[in-house]
Amino acid sequence: MRILDIVDYSQPAKETLEWEPKPEAVISGVPRQAAHMHFTSACGQLSTGIWESECGQWTVNFTENEYCEILEGVSVLRDEEGAERTVRAGDRFLIPAGFKGTWEVVERCRKVFVSVEFKG
């Protein structure tokens, strides 16, 4: 490994993926999303980058453990029982594998994510 292998988020991402949730998952809006991928491990279980989304609400089912740090915007996470948590710029949290519910972007949102795919 070299010093150049250190991931620097101020540099352009290695790859950008763009998508919208499947139509059956969308509850409201047109939540166009992008992930600016800065690193993916050789085994593919660990990935990190910058995620962003337009306003909307959709169902989620996390199969990975994901650390998030909100850079801008406001989102509301709701679990299957309807309990909710509002997250905004500066908030840091981890969503454990197995979380099911909805993600609603109230104001265009950007976050740093570190995702580890759950195996077990």
Sequence and secondary structure as in RCSB ss.txt:
>XXXX:A:sequence
MRILDIVDYSQPAKETLEWEPKPEAVISGVPRQAAHMHFTSACGQLSTGIWESECGQWTVNFTENEYCEILEGVS
VLRDEEGAERTVRAGDRFLIPAGFKGTWEVVERCRKVFVSVEFKG
>XXXX:A:secstr
  GGGS  TTS  SEEEEE   GGGEEEE   EEEEEEEE TTSSEEEEEEEE SEEEEEE  EEEEEEEEEEEE
EEEETTS EEEEETT EEEE TT EEEEEEEEEEEEEEEEEE   
